[in-house]
Amino acid sequence: METKEILKKVRKIEIKTRRLSDHIFGGEYHSSFKGRGMTFSEVRQYQFGDDVRAIDWNVTARYNEPYIKVFEEERELTMLLMVDVSGSESFGTATQFKKDTVTEIAATLAFSATQNNDKVGLMLFSDDIELYIPPKKGKSHVLRIIRELIEFKPKSKKTNIAAALKFLSSVTKKKAIVFMLSDFMDEGYEKTLKIAGKKHDLTGIRIYDKHDEEIPNLGMVPMLDAETGTVQLINTGSKKTRTNYKTNAIRLLDYYTNTFKRSGAGTINTRVDESYVKKLLGYFKHKGR
């Protein structure tokens, strides 16, 4: 892809996602994710309804009338976007590929964080860590992240979520807001997710296509396994084949849902032909209660 074309795509995504983050997600993001703690701001006179536990007894004694300590949330946070770039992300039968939806969601989240003066970092993973960009602030940094999401070519097409979570725990020492964007066609990551879930505010965003869950009856069809590169002739006219395909999809979905729940992490599910805006907004509102 030529530089001019890449910049055009970056600009298009910036316009769409920045508008969403400015007008929709800014306030919801701020209220959903809390700062590291409270820092002292000032002392003011006690007003009816104030918490008596906040009274500053030294100042109260000095002026012979009640004063309270006012604290402010220590707001600065770090967001890390963990993005699955394995072969299955380049699949889509509806409006666009899964990786295109992943890019838009990641960009929206990044701009929401930037609007709140938070740092944003990016990890691209397959069955290995393909790229790691340490968290930084600023619009130019977010545009770099978007550019990488658009043009990056992974070395591997396979997936290893456990390895990505292990890297997260080793590279991010302080608590962070972590969004993992994937179709979660993998298993065996429960232990590493539990460790990461205790330390970070973690959310899994599952982006999927309707044909990830079931295949239509199309007769004999050559199918490419995007993660192994092998092509097999599949009889989609066989009810048993379609049932096995659906059963496997349900098993992976159940593993993802239950594993994240047991680890104290949040989940969002959005299909490529659905509005991810409604899904994100609903999640933020629920989380901010």
NORNOR-V125038 format. One record per pair of residues at least 24 apart in sequence whose C-alpha atoms are under 7 Angstrom apart, sorted by the first residue. I is the first residue (numbers start at 1). J is the second residue. D is the distance in Angstrom with one decimal. If there is no record, write none. Layout:
i/j/d
I/J/D
I/J/D
This chain:
i/j/d
10/146/6.3
10/147/6.0
13/104/6.6
17/104/6.5
17/107/6.1
17/108/4.7
18/108/6.3
18/111/6.0
20/108/6.7
21/108/5.6
21/111/5.9
21/112/4.9
25/112/6.3
25/281/6.8
26/112/5.4
26/115/6.7
28/284/5.8
28/285/6.3
29/112/6.7
29/284/6.4
30/116/6.9
31/288/5.3
32/284/5.7
32/287/5.4
32/288/4.0
35/73/5.9
35/74/5.2
35/75/4.4
35/76/6.3
35/77/6.3
36/74/5.8
36/75/7.0
37/73/5.9
37/74/5.4
38/71/5.8
38/72/5.4
38/73/4.5
38/74/5.4
39/71/5.4
39/72/5.4
39/73/6.3
39/74/6.0
40/70/6.2
40/71/4.5
40/72/6.4
41/70/5.5
41/71/5.0
41/72/6.0
42/69/6.1
42/70/5.2
43/67/6.5
43/68/5.6
43/69/4.7
43/70/5.8
44/68/5.7
44/69/6.8
76/117/6.6
76/118/5.4
77/118/5.0
77/119/6.4
77/176/6.8
78/118/5.7
78/119/4.7
78/120/5.9
78/135/6.8
78/176/5.1
78/177/6.1
79/119/6.0
79/120/4.7
79/121/6.2
79/176/5.7
79/177/4.6
79/178/5.8
80/120/5.7
80/121/4.7
80/122/5.7
80/176/6.9
80/177/6.2
80/178/4.8
80/179/6.4
81/106/6.9
81/121/6.2
81/122/4.8
81/123/6.1
81/178/6.0
81/179/5.1
81/180/6.2
82/122/6.1
82/123/4.7
82/124/6.0
82/179/6.0
82/180/4.5
82/181/6.1
83/123/6.1
83/124/4.9
83/125/6.2
83/180/5.9
83/181/4.9
83/182/6.4
84/124/6.0
84/125/5.2
84/126/5.9
84/181/6.1
84/182/5.0
85/124/6.2
85/125/5.8
85/126/5.6
85/154/6.6
86/126/4.8
86/156/6.7
86/157/4.4
86/158/5.3
86/159/5.7
86/227/6.7
87/157/4.3
87/158/6.4
87/226/4.7
87/227/4.8
88/226/5.3
88/227/6.2
92/209/5.9
93/209/6.9
94/273/6.1
95/272/6.9
95/273/5.8
96/272/6.7
98/207/6.3
98/208/6.4
98/272/6.2
101/272/6.4
102/181/6.5
103/146/7.0
103/149/6.0
107/146/6.3
110/142/6.4
114/138/6.3
125/164/6.4
126/156/6.1
126/157/6.3
126/158/5.5
126/159/4.6
126/160/6.1
127/156/6.9
127/158/5.3
127/159/4.3
127/160/4.1
127/163/7.0
128/160/6.9
128/163/6.7
129/164/6.5
130/154/6.3
157/226/6.9
157/227/4.6
157/228/7.0
158/227/4.8
158/228/7.0
159/186/6.8
160/186/6.9
161/186/6.9
161/189/6.1
162/188/6.8
162/189/4.4
162/192/5.9
165/192/5.9
165/193/6.4
165/196/6.8
166/192/6.1
169/196/6.1
175/199/5.9
175/200/4.9
176/200/5.2
176/201/6.2
177/201/4.8
177/202/6.1
178/202/4.7
178/203/6.2
179/203/4.9
179/204/5.9
179/205/6.9
180/204/4.8
180/205/5.9
181/205/4.8
181/206/6.1
182/206/5.3
182/207/6.0
183/207/5.1
183/208/5.5
184/256/6.7
185/252/6.3
186/252/7.0
190/259/5.8
193/263/6.4
194/263/4.6
197/263/5.5
197/264/6.0
197/265/5.9
202/265/5.1
202/266/6.4
203/265/5.5
203/266/4.4
203/267/5.5
204/266/6.2
204/267/4.8
204/268/6.2
205/267/5.9
205/268/4.7
205/269/6.0
206/268/6.1
206/269/4.8
206/270/6.2
207/269/6.3
207/270/5.2
207/271/5.7
207/272/6.6
208/270/6.6
208/271/4.9
208/272/6.1
209/271/5.6
209/272/5.7
210/271/6.9
212/249/6.9
213/246/5.6
213/249/5.3
214/242/6.8
214/245/6.4
214/246/5.1
215/242/6.2
